[in-house]
């Protein structure tokens, strides 16, 4: 739908699933972790002048099985793709107060952060969303 709306505004857009965008995960269905980003297809589309839309929350195992990422999977997807592209910045617009070290509905003693280094995003402790900032040249 987003790609169609972008087309209607006169721009070229392509919509990719997580696996099409090169997101490789482990096989823990429902809480898979990203193991690698192979963003060649995203790079080619960007180089061709397309606006690239990547569906969040999904990956593919090396064996080809589709997986869903765990809590915060859409934000994690954005950070992972940004890191895979060596992006200077990954901006995420959301309706929540910030990024927490754990699910604030479950863990009373959690901390809130608004910015974090990409490497930390990949190893964020405990349940909860991952931070949403990627910096150039930093890869997981």
N, CA, C and O atoms as a GROMACS GRO file, in nm:
protein
  560
    1UNK      N    1   0.082  -0.118   0.000
    1UNK     CA    2   0.000   0.000   0.000
    1UNK      C    3   0.088   0.126   0.000
    1UNK      O    4   0.059   0.222  -0.071
    2UNK      N    5   0.193   0.125   0.079
    2UNK     CA    6   0.280   0.242   0.083
    2UNK      C    7   0.346   0.264  -0.053
    2UNK      O    8   0.354   0.378  -0.100
    3UNK      N    9   0.394   0.157  -0.115
    3UNK     CA   10   0.456   0.170  -0.248
    3UNK      C   11   0.356   0.226  -0.348
    3UNK      O   12   0.392   0.308  -0.432
    4UNK      N   13   0.231   0.183  -0.341
    4UNK     CA   14   0.128   0.234  -0.431
    4UNK      C   15   0.104   0.382  -0.406
    4UNK      O   16   0.086   0.458  -0.502
    5UNK      N   17   0.103   0.425  -0.283
    5UNK     CA   18   0.083   0.566  -0.251
    5UNK      C   19   0.200   0.650  -0.302
    5UNK      O   20   0.181   0.760  -0.352
    6UNK      N   21   0.321   0.597  -0.289
    6UNK     CA   22   0.439   0.668  -0.338
    6UNK      C   23   0.434   0.679  -0.491
    6UNK      O   24   0.465   0.784  -0.548
    7UNK      N   25   0.393   0.570  -0.556
    7UNK     CA   26   0.376   0.572  -0.702
    7UNK      C   27   0.274   0.679  -0.742
    7UNK      O   28   0.295   0.752  -0.839
    8UNK      N   29   0.165   0.688  -0.668
    8UNK     CA   30   0.060   0.785  -0.698
    8UNK      C   31   0.111   0.929  -0.688
    8UNK      O   32   0.057   1.020  -0.750
    9UNK      N   33   0.216   0.948  -0.607
    9UNK     CA   34   0.277   1.081  -0.593
    9UNK      C   35   0.384   1.107  -0.700
    9UNK      O   36   0.448   1.212  -0.701
   10UNK      N   37   0.402   1.008  -0.789
   10UNK     CA   38   0.496   1.027  -0.900
   10UNK      C   39   0.637   0.980  -0.876
   10UNK      O   40   0.728   1.020  -0.948
   11UNK      N   41   0.658   0.897  -0.775
   11UNK     CA   42   0.792   0.848  -0.745
   11UNK      C   43   0.798   0.697  -0.765
   11UNK      O   44   0.695   0.629  -0.760
   12UNK      N   45   0.918   0.646  -0.788
   12UNK     CA   46   0.938   0.502  -0.802
   12UNK      C   47   0.964   0.440  -0.665
   12UNK      O   48   1.044   0.492  -0.587
   13UNK      N   49   0.896   0.332  -0.636
   13UNK     CA   50   0.913   0.264  -0.507
   13UNK      C   51   0.906   0.114  -0.528
   13UNK      O   52   0.842   0.065  -0.621
   14UNK      N   53   0.973   0.043  -0.440
   14UNK     CA   54   0.968  -0.103  -0.441
   14UNK      C   55   0.948  -0.150  -0.297
   14UNK      O   56   1.009  -0.095  -0.205
   15UNK      N   57   0.866  -0.250  -0.279
   15UNK     CA   58   0.838  -0.304  -0.148
   15UNK      C   59   0.900  -0.444  -0.139
   15UNK      O   60   0.876  -0.528  -0.226
   16UNK      N   61   0.979  -0.467  -0.036
   16UNK     CA   62   1.045  -0.596  -0.017
   16UNK      C   63   1.008  -0.657   0.117
   16UNK      O   64   0.989  -0.586   0.215
   17UNK      N   65   0.997  -0.788   0.119
   17UNK     CA   66   0.983  -0.857   0.247
   17UNK      C   67   1.120  -0.856   0.315
   17UNK      O   68   1.220  -0.824   0.251
   18UNK      N   69   1.125  -0.892   0.441
   18UNK     CA   70   1.253  -0.901   0.510
   18UNK      C   71   1.350  -0.995   0.439
   18UNK      O   72   1.464  -0.957   0.415
   19UNK      N   73   1.306  -1.116   0.404
   19UNK     CA   74   1.396  -1.207   0.332
   19UNK      C   75   1.441  -1.152   0.197
   19UNK      O   76   1.557  -1.171   0.159
   20UNK      N   77   1.353  -1.084   0.124
   20UNK     CA   78   1.393  -1.025  -0.004
   20UNK      C   79   1.498  -0.916   0.016
   20UNK      O   80   1.581  -0.892  -0.071
   21UNK      N   81   1.492  -0.850   0.130
   21UNK     CA   82   1.588  -0.744   0.162
   21UNK      C   83   1.720  -0.800   0.216
   21UNK      O   84   1.813  -0.724   0.241
   22UNK      N   85   1.727  -0.931   0.232
   22UNK     CA   86   1.852  -0.994   0.275
   22UNK      C   87   1.867  -1.017   0.424
   22UNK      O   88   1.979  -1.032   0.472
   23UNK      N   89   1.758  -1.019   0.497
   23UNK     CA   90   1.765  -1.042   0.641
   23UNK      C   91   1.771  -1.192   0.668
   23UNK      O   92   1.676  -1.266   0.641
   24UNK      N   93   1.884  -1.235   0.722
   24UNK     CA   94   1.906  -1.377   0.753
   24UNK      C   95   1.898  -1.392   0.905
   24UNK      O   96   1.965  -1.319   0.979
   25UNK      N   97   1.817  -1.487   0.950
   25UNK     CA   98   1.796  -1.504   1.094
   25UNK      C   99   1.825  -1.646   1.137
   25UNK      O  100   1.848  -1.735   1.055
   26UNK      N  101   1.824  -1.666   1.269
   26UNK     CA  102   1.831  -1.802   1.320
   26UNK      C  103   1.692  -1.864   1.306
   26UNK      O  104   1.602  -1.801   1.249
   27UNK      N  105   1.672  -1.983   1.356
   27UNK     CA  106   1.546  -2.054   1.333
   27UNK      C  107   1.449  -2.050   1.451
   27UNK      O  108   1.358  -2.133   1.458
   28UNK      N  109   1.466  -1.957   1.542
   28UNK     CA  110   1.376  -1.946   1.658
   28UNK      C  111   1.248  -1.874   1.617
   28UNK      O  112   1.236  -1.753   1.634
   29UNK      N  113   1.153  -1.948   1.563
   29UNK     CA  114   1.029  -1.888   1.514
   29UNK      C  115   0.959  -1.809   1.624
   29UNK      O  116   0.943  -1.858   1.736
   30UNK      N  117   0.916  -1.688   1.591
   30UNK     CA  118   0.847  -1.603   1.686
   30UNK      C  119   0.939  -1.515   1.768
   30UNK      O  120   0.896  -1.416   1.826
   31UNK      N  121   1.066  -1.550   1.772
   31UNK     CA  122   1.164  -1.469   1.845
   31UNK      C  123   1.303  -1.482   1.782
   31UNK      O  124   1.405  -1.484   1.851
   32UNK      N  125   1.302  -1.493   1.649
   32UNK     CA  126   1.429  -1.512   1.577
   32UNK      C  127   1.518  -1.390   1.592
   32UNK      O  128   1.472  -1.277   1.608
   33UNK      N  129   1.649  -1.416   1.586
   33UNK     CA  130   1.747  -1.308   1.593
   33UNK      C  131   1.817  -1.298   1.459
   33UNK      O  132   1.842  -1.398   1.392
   34UNK      N  133   1.846  -1.176   1.420
   34UNK     CA  134   1.912  -1.153   1.292
   34UNK      C  135   2.058  -1.196   1.303
   34UNK      O  136   2.129  -1.157   1.395
   35UNK      N  137   2.101  -1.276   1.206
   35UNK     CA  138   2.239  -1.322   1.202
   35UNK      C  139   2.322  -1.248   1.098
   35UNK      O  140   2.443  -1.231   1.116
   36UNK      N  141   2.258  -1.203   0.990
   36UNK     CA  142   2.331  -1.134   0.883
   36UNK      C  143   2.235  -1.049   0.802
   36UNK      O  144   2.114  -1.075   0.797
   37UNK      N  145   2.291  -0.949   0.738
   37UNK     CA  146   2.216  -0.866   0.644
   37UNK      C  147   2.291  -0.874   0.512
   37UNK      O  148   2.408  -0.839   0.504
   38UNK      N  149   2.222  -0.919   0.410
   38UNK     CA  150   2.278  -0.924   0.274
   38UNK      C  151   2.196  -0.829   0.189
   38UNK      O  152   2.103  -0.870   0.119
   39UNK      N  153   2.232  -0.703   0.195
   39UNK     CA  154   2.150  -0.594   0.141
   39UNK      C  155   2.175  -0.564  -0.007
   39UNK      O  156   2.142  -0.454  -0.052
   40UNK      N  157   2.232  -0.657  -0.082
   40UNK     CA  158   2.262  -0.632  -0.223
   40UNK      C  159   2.141  -0.586  -0.302
   40UNK      O  160   2.150  -0.492  -0.382
   41UNK      N  161   2.026  -0.650  -0.281
   41UNK     CA  162   1.905  -0.613  -0.356
   41UNK      C  163   1.859  -0.472  -0.318
   41UNK      O  164   1.813  -0.398  -0.405
   42UNK      N  165   1.869  -0.436  -0.192
   42UNK     CA  166   1.831  -0.303  -0.148
   42UNK      C  167   1.924  -0.200  -0.212
   42UNK      O  168   1.877  -0.097  -0.262
   43UNK      N  169   2.053  -0.227  -0.213
   43UNK     CA  170   2.151  -0.136  -0.272
   43UNK      C  171   2.123  -0.116  -0.420
   43UNK      O  172   2.124  -0.003  -0.469
   44UNK      N  173   2.097  -0.224  -0.493
   44UNK     CA  174   2.067  -0.214  -0.637
   44UNK      C  175   1.943  -0.129  -0.662
   44UNK      O  176   1.941  -0.046  -0.753
   45UNK      N  177   1.840  -0.149  -0.581
   45UNK     CA  178   1.716  -0.071  -0.598
   45UNK      C  179   1.740   0.076  -0.567
   45UNK      O  180   1.691   0.164  -0.639
   46UNK      N  181   1.816   0.105  -0.461
   46UNK     CA  182   1.848   0.244  -0.428
   46UNK      C  183   1.930   0.308  -0.540
   46UNK      O  184   1.905   0.422  -0.579
   47UNK      N  185   2.028   0.233  -0.590
   47UNK     CA  186   2.112   0.285  -0.699
   47UNK      C  187   2.030   0.312  -0.826
   47UNK      O  188   2.065   0.399  -0.906
   48UNK      N  189   1.922   0.237  -0.844
   48UNK     CA  190   1.835   0.256  -0.960
   48UNK      C  191   1.734   0.369  -0.938
   48UNK      O  192   1.654   0.398  -1.026
   49UNK      N  193   1.740   0.432  -0.821
   49UNK     CA  194   1.654   0.547  -0.794
   49UNK      C  195   1.522   0.516  -0.727
   49UNK      O  196   1.435   0.603  -0.718
   50UNK      N  197   1.505   0.394  -0.679
   50UNK     CA  198   1.381   0.355  -0.612
   50UNK      C  199   1.382   0.395  -0.465
   50UNK      O  200   1.488   0.398  -0.401
   51UNK      N  201   1.266   0.426  -0.412
   51UNK     CA  202   1.245   0.435  -0.269
   51UNK      C  203   1.219   0.292  -0.225
   51UNK      O  204   1.128   0.227  -0.277
   52UNK      N  205   1.297   0.242  -0.131
   52UNK     CA  206   1.287   0.102  -0.091
   52UNK      C  207   1.211   0.092   0.041
   52UNK      O  208   1.246   0.158   0.139
   53UNK      N  209   1.108   0.010   0.041
   53UNK     CA  210   1.027  -0.014   0.161
   53UNK      C  211   1.054  -0.159   0.202
   53UNK      O  212   1.034  -0.251   0.124
   54UNK      N  213   1.098  -0.178   0.326
   54UNK     CA  214   1.127  -0.313   0.375
   54UNK      C  215   1.029  -0.346   0.487
   54UNK      O  216   1.020  -0.275   0.586
   55UNK      N  217   0.957  -0.455   0.468
   55UNK     CA  218   0.864  -0.500   0.571
   55UNK      C  219   0.944  -0.546   0.692
   55UNK      O  220   1.041  -0.621   0.678
   56UNK      N  221   0.905  -0.504   0.808
   56UNK     CA  222   0.976  -0.539   0.930
   56UNK      C  223   0.928  -0.669   0.990
   56UNK      O  224   0.826  -0.726   0.949
   57UNK      N  225   1.002  -0.714   1.089
   57UNK     CA  226   0.959  -0.823   1.175
   57UNK      C  227   0.976  -0.962   1.114
   57UNK      O  228   0.921  -1.059   1.166
   58UNK      N  229   1.053  -0.974   1.003
   58UNK     CA  230   1.066  -1.106   0.942
   58UNK      C  231   1.206  -1.128   0.886
   58UNK      O  232   1.277  -1.034   0.852
   59UNK      N  233   1.241  -1.255   0.879
   59UNK     CA  234   1.370  -1.293   0.823
   59UNK      C  235   1.359  -1.429   0.758
   59UNK      O  236   1.249  -1.484   0.744
   60UNK      N  237   1.475  -1.482   0.719
   60UNK     CA  238   1.480  -1.614   0.655
   60UNK      C  239   1.604  -1.685   0.707
   60UNK      O  240   1.711  -1.625   0.719
   61UNK      N  241   1.588  -1.812   0.737
   61UNK     CA  242   1.703  -1.890   0.782
   61UNK      C  243   1.790  -1.925   0.661
   61UNK      O  244   1.748  -1.908   0.547
   62UNK      N  245   1.910  -1.973   0.687
   62UNK     CA  246   1.999  -2.018   0.579
   62UNK      C  247   1.933  -2.130   0.499
   62UNK      O  248   1.961  -2.147   0.380
   63UNK      N  249   1.845  -2.207   0.564
   63UNK     CA  250   1.775  -2.317   0.497
   63UNK      C  251   1.654  -2.270   0.417
   63UNK      O  252   1.589  -2.350   0.349
   64UNK      N  253   1.623  -2.139   0.425
   64UNK     CA  254   1.512  -2.086   0.347
   64UNK      C  255   1.380  -2.075   0.419
   64UNK      O  256   1.280  -2.038   0.358
   65UNK      N  257   1.377  -2.107   0.549
   65UNK     CA  258   1.253  -2.098   0.626
   65UNK      C  259   1.226  -1.953   0.666
   65UNK      O  260   1.317  -1.883   0.708
   66UNK      N  261   1.102  -1.910   0.654
   66UNK     CA  262   1.063  -1.775   0.695
   66UNK      C  263   1.046  -1.774   0.846
   66UNK      O  264   0.986  -1.865   0.904
   67UNK      N  265   1.099  -1.670   0.911
   67UNK     CA  266   1.087  -1.657   1.055
   67UNK      C  267   1.030  -1.520   1.090
   67UNK      O  268   1.031  -1.428   1.008
   68UNK      N  269   0.980  -1.507   1.211
   68UNK     CA  270   0.941  -1.376   1.262
   68UNK      C  271   1.035  -1.340   1.376
   68UNK      O  272   1.073  -1.425   1.457
   69UNK      N  273   1.072  -1.213   1.378
   69UNK     CA  274   1.163  -1.165   1.482
   69UNK      C  275   1.087  -1.143   1.610
   69UNK      O  276   0.964  -1.135   1.610
   70UNK      N  277   1.159  -1.132   1.719
   70UNK     CA  278   1.097  -1.113   1.849
   70UNK      C  279   1.048  -0.970   1.871
   70UNK      O  280   1.044  -0.889   1.779
   71UNK      N  281   1.012  -0.942   1.994
   71UNK     CA  282   0.959  -0.812   2.032
   71UNK      C  283   1.051  -0.700   1.982
   71UNK      O  284   1.173  -0.710   1.993
   72UNK      N  285   0.991  -0.595   1.927
   72UNK     CA  286   1.069  -0.486   1.871
   72UNK      C  287   1.124  -0.518   1.733
   72UNK      O  288   1.214  -0.450   1.684
   73UNK      N  289   1.070  -0.622   1.669
   73UNK     CA  290   1.123  -0.671   1.542
   73UNK      C  291   1.122  -0.571   1.429
   73UNK      O  292   1.211  -0.573   1.344
   74UNK      N  293   1.023  -0.484   1.425
   74UNK     CA  294   1.019  -0.385   1.318
   74UNK      C  295   1.129  -0.281   1.335
   74UNK      O  296   1.196  -0.245   1.238
   75UNK      N  297   1.149  -0.234   1.457
   75UNK     CA  298   1.258  -0.139   1.482
   75UNK      C  299   1.393  -0.208   1.460
   75UNK      O  300   1.485  -0.148   1.404
   76UNK      N  301   1.404  -0.332   1.503
   76UNK     CA  302   1.527  -0.408   1.484
   76UNK      C  303   1.557  -0.420   1.335
   76UNK      O  304   1.672  -0.409   1.293
   77UNK      N  305   1.454  -0.444   1.254
   77UNK     CA  306   1.471  -0.453   1.110
   77UNK      C  307   1.528  -0.323   1.055
   77UNK      O  308   1.621  -0.325   0.974
   78UNK      N  309   1.473  -0.210   1.097
   78UNK     CA  310   1.520  -0.081   1.049
   78UNK      C  311   1.667  -0.060   1.083
   78UNK      O  312   1.745  -0.016   0.999
   79UNK      N  313   1.705  -0.091   1.206
   79UNK     CA  314   1.843  -0.074   1.249
   79UNK      C  315   1.934  -0.170   1.173
   79UNK      O  316   2.043  -0.131   1.131
   80UNK      N  317   1.890  -0.294   1.155
   80UNK     CA  318   1.972  -0.394   1.085
   80UNK      C  319   1.995  -0.355   0.940
   80UNK      O  320   2.107  -0.364   0.890
   81UNK      N  321   1.890  -0.311   0.872
   81UNK     CA  322   1.906  -0.270   0.732
   81UNK      C  323   1.996  -0.148   0.723
   81UNK      O  324   2.081  -0.139   0.634
   82UNK      N  325   1.977  -0.052   0.814
   82UNK     CA  326   2.065   0.067   0.815
   82UNK      C  327   2.210   0.027   0.836
   82UNK      O  328   2.299   0.078   0.768
   83UNK      N  329   2.234  -0.064   0.928
   83UNK     CA  330   2.371  -0.112   0.953
   83UNK      C  331   2.424  -0.186   0.831
   83UNK      O  332   2.541  -0.170   0.795
   84UNK      N  333   2.340  -0.267   0.768
   84UNK     CA  334   2.381  -0.341   0.649
   84UNK      C  335   2.416  -0.250   0.532
   84UNK      O  336   2.495  -0.287   0.445
   85UNK      N  337   2.358  -0.130   0.531
   85UNK     CA  338   2.387  -0.032   0.427
   85UNK      C  339   2.497   0.066   0.468
   85UNK      O  340   2.533   0.155   0.392
   86UNK      N  341   2.550   0.049   0.589
   86UNK     CA  342   2.647   0.143   0.648
   86UNK      C  343   2.591   0.285   0.646
   86UNK      O  344   2.661   0.381   0.612
   87UNK      N  345   2.464   0.296   0.682
   87UNK     CA  346   2.397   0.426   0.683
   87UNK      C  347   2.455   0.516   0.791
   87UNK      O  348   2.503   0.468   0.894
   88UNK      N  349   2.450   0.644   0.768
   88UNK     CA  350   2.495   0.740   0.868
   88UNK      C  351   2.399   0.743   0.986
   88UNK      O  352   2.441   0.755   1.101
   89UNK      N  353   2.269   0.732   0.958
   89UNK     CA  354   2.166   0.744   1.061
   89UNK      C  355   2.048   0.657   1.024
   89UNK      O  356   2.018   0.637   0.906
   90UNK      N  357   1.981   0.606   1.124
   90UNK     CA  358   1.854   0.536   1.107
   90UNK      C  359   1.754   0.609   1.195
   90UNK      O  360   1.765   0.608   1.318
   91UNK      N  361   1.656   0.672   1.133
   91UNK     CA  362   1.556   0.745   1.211
   91UNK      C  363   1.428   0.664   1.217
   91UNK      O  364   1.379   0.615   1.115
   92UNK      N  365   1.375   0.651   1.336
   92UNK     CA  366   1.249   0.579   1.355
   92UNK      C  367   1.152   0.674   1.424
   92UNK      O  368   1.182   0.730   1.528
   93UNK      N  369   1.036   0.689   1.363
   93UNK     CA  370   0.931   0.773   1.420
   93UNK      C  371   0.827   0.681   1.482
   93UNK      O  372   0.777   0.590   1.417
   94UNK      N  373   0.796   0.706   1.607
   94UNK     CA  374   0.711   0.613   1.680
   94UNK      C  375   0.620   0.689   1.776
   94UNK      O  376   0.635   0.809   1.798
   95UNK      N  377   0.526   0.617   1.830
   95UNK     CA  378   0.432   0.678   1.924
   95UNK      C  379   0.463   0.640   2.069
   95UNK      O  380   0.378   0.657   2.156
   96UNK      N  381   0.583   0.588   2.095
   96UNK     CA  382   0.622   0.551   2.231
   96UNK      C  383   0.721   0.652   2.286
   96UNK      O  384   0.781   0.728   2.210
   97UNK      N  385   0.740   0.654   2.418
   97UNK     CA  386   0.824   0.753   2.485
   97UNK      C  387   0.973   0.737   2.460
   97UNK      O  388   1.049   0.832   2.481
   98UNK      N  389   1.017   0.621   2.418
   98UNK     CA  390   1.159   0.599   2.398
   98UNK      C  391   1.190   0.451   2.391
   98UNK      O  392   1.100   0.368   2.378
   99UNK      N  393   1.315   0.420   2.398
   99UNK     CA  394   1.362   0.282   2.393
   99UNK      C  395   1.401   0.242   2.534
   99UNK      O  396   1.477   0.311   2.602
  100UNK      N  397   1.346   0.130   2.578
  100UNK     CA  398   1.371   0.083   2.713
  100UNK      C  399   1.457  -0.042   2.712
  100UNK      O  400   1.461  -0.115   2.613
  101UNK      N  401   1.527  -0.068   2.823
  101UNK     CA  402   1.610  -0.187   2.836
  101UNK      C  403   1.528  -0.312   2.857
  101UNK      O  404   1.580  -0.423   2.846
  102UNK      N  405   1.400  -0.296   2.887
  102UNK     CA  406   1.309  -0.410   2.905
  102UNK      C  407   1.167  -0.360   2.882
  102UNK      O  408   1.142  -0.240   2.875
  103UNK      N  409   1.076  -0.452   2.870
  103UNK     CA  410   0.936  -0.418   2.849
  103UNK      C  411   0.885  -0.346   2.973
  103UNK      O  412   0.879  -0.406   3.080
  104UNK      N  413   0.847  -0.217   2.962
  104UNK     CA  414   0.804  -0.143   3.081
  104UNK      C  415   0.675  -0.195   3.143
  104UNK      O  416   0.643  -0.162   3.257
  105UNK      N  417   0.601  -0.276   3.070
  105UNK     CA  418   0.479  -0.336   3.126
  105UNK      C  419   0.512  -0.453   3.218
  105UNK      O  420   0.429  -0.495   3.298
  106UNK      N  421   0.635  -0.505   3.206
  106UNK     CA  422   0.674  -0.623   3.282
  106UNK      C  423   0.782  -0.593   3.386
  106UNK      O  424   0.774  -0.641   3.499
  107UNK      N  425   0.880  -0.513   3.349
  107UNK     CA  426   0.995  -0.487   3.435
  107UNK      C  427   0.986  -0.345   3.491
  107UNK      O  428   0.992  -0.247   3.417
  108UNK      N  429   0.972  -0.336   3.624
  108UNK     CA  430   0.959  -0.205   3.688
  108UNK      C  431   1.089  -0.125   3.683
  108UNK      O  432   1.087  -0.004   3.660
  109UNK      N  433   1.201  -0.192   3.703
  109UNK     CA  434   1.330  -0.123   3.706
  109UNK      C  435   1.396  -0.135   3.569
  109UNK      O  436   1.482  -0.220   3.547
  110UNK      N  437   1.356  -0.048   3.479
  110UNK     CA  438   1.415  -0.045   3.347
  110UNK      C  439   1.464   0.097   3.322
  110UNK      O  440   1.422   0.190   3.392
  111UNK      N  441   1.551   0.114   3.226
  111UNK     CA  442   1.599   0.248   3.192
  111UNK      C  443   1.555   0.283   3.051
  111UNK      O  444   1.530   0.196   2.968
  112UNK      N  445   1.546   0.413   3.027
  112UNK     CA  446   1.505   0.461   2.896
  112UNK      C  447   1.624   0.528   2.828
  112UNK      O  448   1.699   0.601   2.891
  113UNK      N  449   1.638   0.501   2.700
  113UNK     CA  450   1.744   0.561   2.622
  113UNK      C  451   1.682   0.612   2.492
  113UNK      O  452   1.590   0.551   2.439
  114UNK      N  453   1.732   0.722   2.442
  114UNK     CA  454   1.681   0.774   2.316
  114UNK      C  455   1.781   0.753   2.203
  114UNK      O  456   1.748   0.775   2.086
  115UNK      N  457   1.902   0.711   2.236
  115UNK     CA  458   2.005   0.693   2.134
  115UNK      C  459   2.104   0.587   2.181
  115UNK      O  460   2.138   0.581   2.299
  116UNK      N  461   2.149   0.502   2.088
  116UNK     CA  462   2.242   0.398   2.127
  116UNK      C  463   2.329   0.360   2.008
  116UNK      O  464   2.288   0.375   1.893
  117UNK      N  465   2.445   0.311   2.034
  117UNK     CA  466   2.538   0.264   1.933
  117UNK      C  467   2.483   0.136   1.869
  117UNK      O  468   2.425   0.053   1.938
  118UNK      N  469   2.501   0.121   1.739
  118UNK     CA  470   2.445   0.007   1.666
  118UNK      C  471   2.487  -0.127   1.726
  118UNK      O  472   2.405  -0.217   1.741
  119UNK      N  473   2.615  -0.140   1.759
  119UNK     CA  474   2.663  -0.268   1.811
  119UNK      C  475   2.586  -0.307   1.937
  119UNK      O  476   2.555  -0.424   1.957
  120UNK      N  477   2.553  -0.209   2.021
  120UNK     CA  478   2.475  -0.236   2.141
  120UNK      C  479   2.334  -0.280   2.104
  120UNK      O  480   2.275  -0.362   2.175
  121UNK      N  481   2.279  -0.228   1.996
  121UNK     CA  482   2.144  -0.266   1.954
  121UNK      C  483   2.134  -0.416   1.930
  121UNK      O  484   2.032  -0.478   1.959
  122UNK      N  485   2.239  -0.472   1.876
  122UNK     CA  486   2.236  -0.614   1.841
  122UNK      C  487   2.250  -0.704   1.963
  122UNK      O  488   2.217  -0.822   1.957
  123UNK      N  489   2.298  -0.649   2.071
  123UNK     CA  490   2.318  -0.729   2.191
  123UNK      C  491   2.240  -0.672   2.309
  123UNK      O  492   2.279  -0.691   2.425
  124UNK      N  493   2.133  -0.602   2.281
  124UNK     CA  494   2.053  -0.536   2.384
  124UNK      C  495   2.003  -0.640   2.484
  124UNK      O  496   1.950  -0.742   2.442
  125UNK      N  497   2.018  -0.617   2.613
  125UNK     CA  498   1.982  -0.717   2.713
  125UNK      C  499   1.832  -0.730   2.736
  125UNK      O  500   1.758  -0.631   2.731
  126UNK      N  501   1.790  -0.851   2.759
  126UNK     CA  502   1.652  -0.876   2.802
  126UNK      C  503   1.545  -0.847   2.700
  126UNK      O  504   1.573  -0.812   2.586
  127UNK      N  505   1.419  -0.863   2.744
  127UNK     CA  506   1.308  -0.838   2.653
  127UNK      C  507   1.291  -0.690   2.628
  127UNK      O  508   1.340  -0.607   2.705
  128UNK      N  509   1.223  -0.657   2.523
  128UNK     CA  510   1.196  -0.517   2.495
  128UNK      C  511   1.251  -0.475   2.361
  128UNK      O  512   1.326  -0.550   2.298
  129UNK      N  513   1.216  -0.358   2.318
  129UNK     CA  514   1.259  -0.311   2.186
  129UNK      C  515   1.407  -0.279   2.182
  129UNK      O  516   1.471  -0.260   2.285
  130UNK      N  517   1.460  -0.273   2.064
  130UNK     CA  518   1.599  -0.240   2.043
  130UNK      C  519   1.612  -0.090   2.011
  130UNK      O  520   1.518  -0.032   1.956
  131UNK      N  521   1.723  -0.027   2.045
  131UNK     CA  522   1.744   0.113   2.011
  131UNK      C  523   1.743   0.134   1.860
  131UNK      O  524   1.761   0.040   1.783
  132UNK      N  525   1.723   0.257   1.818
  132UNK     CA  526   1.696   0.284   1.679
  132UNK      C  527   1.790   0.384   1.614
  132UNK      O  528   1.746   0.476   1.545
  133UNK      N  529   1.919   0.368   1.635
  133UNK     CA  530   2.014   0.457   1.572
  133UNK      C  531   2.126   0.374   1.511
  133UNK      O  532   2.183   0.288   1.579
  134UNK      N  533   2.157   0.398   1.384
  134UNK     CA  534   2.268   0.331   1.319
  134UNK      C  535   2.369   0.436   1.278
  134UNK      O  536   2.331   0.545   1.235
  135UNK      N  537   2.497   0.406   1.291
  135UNK     CA  538   2.601   0.502   1.252
  135UNK      C  539   2.686   0.443   1.141
  135UNK      O  540   2.706   0.322   1.135
  136UNK      N  541   2.735   0.529   1.055
  136UNK     CA  542   2.813   0.488   0.939
  136UNK      C  543   2.931   0.399   0.978
  136UNK      O  544   3.003   0.427   1.074
  137UNK      N  545   2.950   0.292   0.901
  137UNK     CA  546   3.065   0.207   0.918
  137UNK      C  547   3.058   0.110   1.035
  137UNK      O  548   3.153   0.035   1.056
  138UNK      N  549   2.952   0.110   1.111
  138UNK     CA  550   2.940   0.020   1.226
  138UNK      C  551   2.853  -0.097   1.185
  138UNK      O  552   2.738  -0.080   1.145
  139UNK      N  553   2.907  -0.215   1.195
  139UNK     CA  554   2.833  -0.335   1.157
  139UNK      C  555   2.824  -0.428   1.276
  139UNK      O  556   2.915  -0.434   1.358
  140UNK      N  557   2.713  -0.500   1.284
  140UNK     CA  558   2.696  -0.593   1.396
  140UNK      C  559   2.794  -0.707   1.388
  140UNK      O  560   2.794  -0.795   1.475
   0.00000   0.00000   0.00000
